[in-house]
Amino acid sequence: MANVALSRVRTLNGLHLLSSNPVSVKVSNLCINEINRLRSKFRNELPQIKKVKERRERFK
């Protein structure tokens, strides 16, 4: 749900977080690859985001 909430914010002034847990926000490896590509191209001083091994869950 973080992506829905954050995608609707137009300015930082309009962002009010009551609580946050960065561990609960999940990002796909495809997204991380793109962020790292853009960082290396435009903001090389920023560190690359490390990927974690994706865990697949089965639903019964």
C-alpha atoms as one frame of an Amber mdcrd trajectory, in Angstrom:
protein
   0.000   0.000   0.000   2.988   2.299   0.325   3.240   2.675  -3.441  -0.376
   3.842  -3.699   0.003   6.405  -0.942   3.378   7.705  -2.100   2.397   7.841
  -5.767  -0.388  10.303  -4.975   1.805  12.797  -3.126   2.717  15.745  -5.345
   4.979  17.644  -2.919   6.811  16.784   0.285   4.616  19.340   2.025   1.673
  17.066   1.299   3.340  14.034   2.861   2.471  13.183   6.454   3.762   9.864
   7.803   2.283   8.785  11.092   4.616   5.825  11.368   6.946   3.997   9.052
   8.593   0.630   8.865  11.036   0.519   5.927  11.345  -3.258   6.252   7.684
  -3.681   5.368   8.046  -1.910   2.006   8.822  -4.418  -0.732  10.424  -3.448
  -4.035  10.938  -5.675  -7.059  14.443  -6.381  -8.324  13.415  -4.850 -11.649
  12.728  -1.572  -9.854  16.021  -1.734  -7.947  17.889  -2.337 -11.207  16.328
   0.777 -12.734  17.024   2.940  -9.682  20.658   1.792  -9.669  20.961   2.439
 -13.409  19.636   5.977 -13.020  21.842   6.636  -9.996  24.961   5.541 -11.861
  24.024   7.699 -14.831  22.894  10.891 -13.084  23.884  10.711  -9.395  27.021
   8.609  -9.248  27.796   9.873  -5.729  24.777   7.998  -4.350  25.306   4.396
  -3.257  23.782   1.524  -5.178  20.829  -0.185  -3.539  21.590  -3.756  -2.553
  19.230  -6.476  -3.681  18.027  -9.162  -1.355  17.150 -12.624  -2.482  13.467
 -12.748  -3.333  11.423 -15.123  -1.275   8.577 -16.817  -3.079   5.573 -17.710
  -1.000   3.047 -20.292  -1.992  -0.590 -19.846  -1.234  -2.715 -22.923  -0.706
